[in-house]
Structure formats: structure tokens, C-alpha cells
Amino acid sequence: MEWEIVIGLEIHAQLKTRSKIFSGASTAYGAEPNTQACAVDLGLPGVLPVLNREVVRMAAKFGLAIGAEVARKSVFARKNYFYPDLPKGYQISQYELPIVSNGTLTITLDDGSSKVIGVTRAHLEEDAGKSLHEDFHGMTGIDLNRAGTPLLEIVSEPDMRSAKEAVAYMRKIHSLVQYLDICDGNMQEGSFRCDANVSVRPKGQTAFGTRTEIKNINSFRFVERAIHYEAQRQIDLIEDGGEVVQETRLYDPDRNETRSMRTKEEANDYRYFPCPDLLPLVIEPAFIDEVKREMPELPDEKKARFEQDYGLSSYDANVLIASRATADYFEAVVEALDGEAKLVANWMNGELAARLNRDGIEIDAAPVDAVAFAGLLRRITDNTISGKIAKEVFDAMWQGEGGADEIIEARGLKQITDSGALEAIIDEVLANNPSQVEQYRGGQAKLLGYFVGQVMKATQGKANPGQVNQILKQKLDG
Amino acid sequence: MTALHRMTLAELSRGLAAGDFSSVELTRHFLDRIAAHDGLLNSFITVTDEAALAAAAAADRRRAAGEAGPLTGIPLAQKDIFNTDGVRTSCGSRMLDNYIAPFDARVVEGFNAAGAVMLGKTNMDEFAMGSSNETSYYGPVKNPWDTERVPGGSSGGSAAAVAARLAPAATGTDTGGSIRQPAALCGITGLKPTYGRVSRWGMIAFASSLDQAGPMAPSAEDCALLLQAMAGFDERDSTCMERPVEDYAAGLGEGIEGLKIGLPKEYFAAGLDAEVEARVREALAVYESLGAELVDITLPNSHLSAPAYYVVAPAECSSNLSRFDGVRFGHRCDDPKDLEDMYCRSRGEGFGDEVKRRILVGTYALSAGYYDAYYLKAQQIRRLIRDDFRRAFEQVDVIMGPTTPTPAFRLGEKADDPISMYLSDIYTIAVNLAGLPGMSVPAGLVNGLPVGLHIVGDYWSEARLLNVAHRLQLETDWHKRIPEAYA
């Protein structure tokens, strides 16, 4: 039987505020345990939550970016359950009336086609603390630094049909929240993580199969793998005559498998009710107008502009707009070079991307900034160096040896453009390879490449390949 | 000179200003009275004598420096539901018997800033859940008018301490009548302000949408001075309203000719003790003699108050009390064998029966499948009740009736009958459900036991309520009566 996989994602994006959603404590990551938890975060008797205005602005930005409704009135509710790192015994979240609902996001698939994914809702909530099970010999330590950190939970429709679509959607949200400057997107630190709802059904069936929820996946790769594994597990189960149980599962990346965490029967009754400590959140239209004016150019708009203004291919534009930092870098380089967008795009998507990938760093941490990078490319466009030499210079720049000009000078990499000097070298090459010259003239035209190689070798790559070609042809054919 | 404890707070304030006595003398006088009488009454959980004398000395210095206000140097007691920095804040529970608060409640800050002197923390029903002060982990409080009777609750310690003049005034909190009912049963004046008038910051929550702090003292004038230090916007409480605070003492004494007093027929019906009704009618006659007009009104949804209240309050408390889990503070059981065991035993040992009863009821009411039928329905009833009052206030200026159906009952009399206990708040809880201000004012005695007149006003009408109560107190002296043993 042919199976169809149905996936919906719940993404938790930690909002980039300085202070927590309901208290004045700092949200900075990595502090000593319990040094960034105030009385409110600790849930001491008698404390009360006060909503951070900035989180409302950020959620509204997100809502506008996905063409959603930003609710004029939304309500904070308490989700009640006991857990040691949940200080109040309830999490303040939004339940019946979320701040954002009914948005859409268009993803681009590998084959270049696009697909619209529905975003059911996005709601504001507070994060819990962390339980530390190591170092305490049979006991559990509690770190409440993270308690009260603002989260935007973004819930999609079950619109995705493959792990690849799910990853494309997650990447798009990841890019969007960074464009909006509302989340740092740091997945190692848990600022961006997701739960995946996965079910399978025979192709052609309209009713959904029973779903499982895979909790807390914190990398694109793991999302893809976890969905793959889970969908296959469900298919195998059904094909063997079994039934999928609605449950929460955990993905173990080390063993690449999902494991049951708790079944529906064991699930908590969260006893949601409106939080009586917080009045309903009412957003005036004037506030929305203000947020609209602050909206940055969004990825889709930027992509269209890159294609139009810079004449980039859809593929190149798509890669460059994937992150706001990459797009900004690109535009800074083009501006410094006063054009040459295609060259910049090729170099960024090729050499620069490869080095970033190799070193596992983001573009804002690249050792070569946009101005320095433009300095390198300028030496290609003015024929000071060849593209091949430029790669060597780029490596040196990457190692911190200085700017392009400095390195070209120090290493004597300047291209030989004096045609007299080149001719002398070429004559010497031809003189040293009489049999190849004979074969070439005898009709083996592909030997031209051999002569170019010999000349480049003799000049240590400093000759202009175009010029070498031209002179060689003159001498051999003439 | 009258003995210090026979004076109202307002009189003491004038005495301090006139230099008739110092705050240290005054404070020592009340500390001595606590030492002499509280063994029997049990109205205090914690007495902070040393800190009180130090604060009194500081108040005297402040006065000498010419920086005294009306409350500077006035000793008073805080209900043990308010966080007090560095002092045990137990909320009447074993759960918090070991809990030293690390900060002050807004109410406490207000009194500290005014230079008032805290004598200690008063006894109360556990987590403010009770109407007799019998649910306290620290034992029941006795009513000074008859020590075999209850003082009411949950602010029973505050009411008894003021009634026996162990403190010139005290704070209380009122979720369903917890200021007004004990004020009535102990013969003192108590005010529950409009919801949102006094910040709840630092006040341990029972039912967040109903809780409101207020003053308890012999007279309305005293309450006006106290409320001045308590009321006001506080950005730490999102339900606290940003609204100017009136000068409550300034309006006292204004005429009330033409004041329309609404008498809800539902509050003068079956279940009301005939003698209590007689005292209330006598007070109403005083108002008529002052030019007020009595108007019969109806609050048709009154009978729904108790059922709605006993869904909303337990539901909110079941969530509010989840934080008492033995993890970070408060009682933790010995040698828990695992997490579940720690939760179960810590909470099982830390909470008393009434608290557990309400947590169970509230948890049930919020459960999946029951929410709509209970919590949502109760919230809809709240709207009906609010609408009843809104219509009434289109017709009248204030509403009056008895605060309680009977005078103080005997200790133990209703302890095993929660429904009958809950009915002692039958006239007061609607006011909390609607968020209105209400007062209880002494209106006489029945067989030597005090009776309270309940005065309810429209939103934000605290100044008017205080003046209306004050006018009665200019004509009567019930608020100055002190039980013989404490005179």
C-alpha cells in the first residue's frame, strides 16, 4: 500500500526580550543557576505577573508577517500541572483566545515548486525552568533561570506531507523570526525548538490517522530524521496489523529512534482557565499601525527584489535571503563593489558558504566582513588576480593574514598582464614542448588546455587565463 | 486622659500629634495588652515586639523632625496573609510555618512609608479559607465578647485583636466576606474596597479575582486613615486600577440628606435572625432621621451567589495553591521516596482539611468536561449578579442590610457542617463576585453579641461609604463599645 505522511509542527520560538514575559529578571543565557530568577519567577507566595509589552509587539510583528489576524482581545490562561521546574504549578499560556491566528507561510521545495502551509495560531507563553539530573547523586537540581522566558508557540496546520516539507517550513519560520528580530534562532541554546505531530494514512484517504507527538526536537536534521523514523514506525506497525496509539514520544538522536513518553490516558488534565491575575490583553489598532511601520522587508519581498534589481536567479536569491544576515552581507558587498551582483552571489553561495559550513559558523561570525570581501572581489573584476588566485587570497584572508591587497602584494600574486612578458613565457613553453605543438597543429585542438596549464604553472597562476588563451591561439594557429 | 486602648485610631493619631504620649509608650501599652490577653484570645500568630519598639522609636524621631503623618507612630497588626520582610508569613498554615518572607506586600510598604508600627501578624483561617477562624494551624481565635464563640473569619485574628483593643487597628483581606463578617461578629468597623483599589502585590492569593485587602478598626474615621495608606495604583498588580485616590478623611461629616438607601428584599428574608434584623432596622431608622430615604429594591439573582462563589473561589484556589509543592519553600515531608511521594505527603501534611476540601472542589470544577458546567457557568452568574447591582445603583446610592444572618456562633458549632458555615457569608459574597466595595459597621448587640450593618456602594465609592458609616457613628456609640473583660 502507498502511504501518505501527515505532519503538523508546533514551534517554540524564544522571544528576544531583555527581561522575562511576566517579570523584570534578565533572560540572558548561560548564567549561574538561579541567579536570574526573581521572586516572580520563583513563584513565591504573593507575587503577581505583569505582562512585558515588548512580547506583545513581537507577537504582533510575527502575526503581520504571516498575514494572520492579530487579535484585538486575547486571553492568558493557566495550564495547571505539577513539575518541579514549574514554580507556580501552572504555566501561563494562551488557550482559547491566542494573540495570532489564521496565517499562512509559503515554502519552496527542492524542485523549485512552492507550497502554502497554514499557521493555525501563535500564542504567547512562559517557559519553565530546567531540572538538572547530573551532579546531585540521586537528587534533582532545579535551575529557574529559564522560568518565565517568553515563548511564541507557532502551531501549523497538518499541511506537510514529507519530512522535507516539514524541514522547509521550520527553516522558513526560523528565517522569518530572525528577519523580524524577535528570536535569535539559536537551536543549541534551545531558543528555537519544535514538537512534530506525525500520522500516516493510505494515500487517497481523507481522514487523518492517529497521530503521535514527538517532543522538543532542536535541530533541522533531527526533525527530518525523527519524522522519517516515526512515520516508518507507524507504517510498519499498521502493516503488521497493529494500531498507532495517540501518545507523546521522545526522539533519541544517538539511536535515531523515538520512544514513548506518555500515552493519552496518562496525559495531564491541564484544567485551563483564564488567569485571574492578568486582565484580557486588548490591542488597539494604533498599536498595530505602529508595529506595521516597524516591519522590516520580509524574505519573500526581499527575494523578489533580489531577482529583479540584481538579476539573480531564483535559486541564488533564495539562498541569499535565507537569513537576514546573509542578505545584508550580500547587499553590503554589492554596494561596496558598485555592482557585480552575479559575481558576489556566486562567491557567497560557493566559496563563502563552503568556508562557513566547514567551520560551522554563521555569517555574522565570518572572519572576512563584507567590506573586506568586496576588496577581494574588486581585484578579480579589475583583473589584478584570477579567480583561482582569489581563492588562495580568500583562504589567507580567512586565516587573518590581512586584506586582499596586502596578501596579493606580500605573496606576489599580482596577475601578469604585460603581454610582452606573457609572450616570452608562452614562447618558452612552446619551445619546450615541440611534440605537443606538432600534435596540436595536427588537429588535436584539446591540447590548448595543456599549454594553458603549462603557462599557468610557469607563472604560478598569475597569468590571466583569457589573455593566455588568446596569445596561445595566435601563436599556434597563426 | 482616657486609657490609650479605649481611644479610636483617629483619637490616638490626634494624641500623638498633640504630644500627649509617644509612639513608644503607645506601642508598649498595646504590647503589654497582647502579652496579658492574647494567651486566651490567640489573635496573634507572631508578635514582633522588638521590631515594633524600634519602629516606634523611629516614628517618634520622625515626629520630632516634623515629618509625621496621621499614621506615624500608630501601632497596628497585619493579617498573616501579607508578606512582611524578614518575618514569618504563615497564612495560618502549617505549609508556611517555616516561611520567612523576603519582601513586603504593597499594603505593608504603605504602612511602613506612613511610619506606622507593626505589632505582629494576626491569626486567620488557613489560607483565608473559613468563616470562623477555626481552620488555622495555630488554633482557633476566641471572640472577645464571648470566648466560647468564634470571632468570624477569615480575618478573625485581626477582628478579635481590634475588638479587645490589643491593637488600635489591623489589616484584613476579604474574598467572600473575610473582613466584613468578622468585623460584624466582633463589633468593629471593616471595609472591603472595590476590587482593584488596593494592590494585591505580596498578599498571598486565595481567589485572585475576588481577593481584596482592607482596613479593620473601631471607627469609619479610622478606616479612612488606614485606607489612605493602602489604596493606590501599583504596577506590580495588573488588576490594580490606575485611578486617583481620594482624600478619604476629608469627606467625613458631609450631610446625607436625600441619600437613597436600597434595602434588598432578599437580604431581609428567611434565615435572618429576628434580633439581628431589629438592630439593623434601628440603624436604618437613624439614617432616616438624618434625612436619608429607604427604598425597597430587589437583587433577584442573590440566591445564585453562594453556588457561584463556591465554584469560582475553590477553582482559583486550587490553582493558586499549586505552588506549595515542597520544592522551593514551605513544608516538605521527611525522606520522600520519590517525587510523587514528596508532593503527596508535603501537601497532605502541610494543608488542613478545609484547604484540601476546596482544592478538591476547585480541581473538579476545572476538570475537562466539567469546566463549562461549573466554572464557565459560575462566571456567567457573576455577570448576572453584577447586573443586579448595576440596576440597583441606578435607583439608590447605597445598599444596606445585615452583614451576617446571626451573631457569633459557638466554637465547633459549624465546624463539621461546611454548608452551614458557608451560609454565614450569604450576604457578603455577592459583593466580591461583583467587585464592589462593602463595609460592616457596628449596629448594636444581641444578647451581648455584636451585630453588623452591611453597607454596599457602587464601584469606587469608598469615600461615600466611609462618610455614610461615619454619620451613623456620630449618632451612635456601638463602635466604641469594648467587651467588659478588655475595657
Boltz contact constraints between the chains, C-beta under 6 A:
constraints:
  - contact:
      token1: [A, 43]
      token2: [B, 323]
      max_distance: 6.0
  - contact:
      token1: [A, 45]
      token2: [B, 204]
      max_distance: 6.0
  - contact:
      token1: [A, 46]
      token2: [B, 83]
      max_distance: 6.0
  - contact:
      token1: [A, 46]
      token2: [B, 202]
      max_distance: 6.0
  - contact:
      token1: [A, 46]
      token2: [B, 203]
      max_distance: 6.0
  - contact:
      token1: [A, 46]
      token2: [B, 204]
      max_distance: 6.0
  - contact:
      token1: [A, 48]
      token2: [B, 201]
      max_distance: 6.0
  - contact:
      token1: [A, 48]
      token2: [B, 237]
      max_distance: 6.0
  - contact:
      token1: [A, 50]
      token2: [B, 238]
      max_distance: 6.0
  - contact:
      token1: [A, 78]
      token2: [B, 319]
      max_distance: 6.0
  - contact:
      token1: [A, 80]
      token2: [B, 319]
      max_distance: 6.0
  - contact:
      token1: [A, 82]
      token2: [B, 343]
      max_distance: 6.0
  - contact:
      token1: [A, 84]
      token2: [B, 327]
      max_distance: 6.0
  - contact:
      token1: [A, 88]
      token2: [B, 323]
      max_distance: 6.0
  - contact:
      token1: [A, 89]
      token2: [B, 322]
      max_distance: 6.0
  - contact:
      token1: [A, 89]
      token2: [B, 323]
      max_distance: 6.0
  - contact:
      token1: [A, 90]
      token2: [B, 319]
      max_distance: 6.0
  - contact:
      token1: [A, 90]
      token2: [B, 322]
      max_distance: 6.0
  - contact:
      token1: [A, 269]
      token2: [B, 367]
      max_distance: 6.0
  - contact:
      token1: [A, 269]
      token2: [B, 368]
      max_distance: 6.0
  - contact:
      token1: [A, 271]
      token2: [B, 366]
      max_distance: 6.0
  - contact:
      token1: [A, 273]
      token2: [B, 366]
      max_distance: 6.0
  - contact:
      token1: [A, 273]
      token2: [B, 375]
      max_distance: 6.0
  - contact:
      token1: [A, 276]
      token2: [B, 208]
      max_distance: 6.0
  - contact:
      token1: [A, 276]
      token2: [B, 209]
      max_distance: 6.0
  - contact:
      token1: [A, 276]
      token2: [B, 316]
      max_distance: 6.0
  - contact:
      token1: [A, 277]
      token2: [B, 208]
      max_distance: 6.0
  - contact:
      token1: [A, 278]
      token2: [B, 238]
      max_distance: 6.0
  - contact:
      token1: [A, 279]
      token2: [B, 238]
      max_distance: 6.0
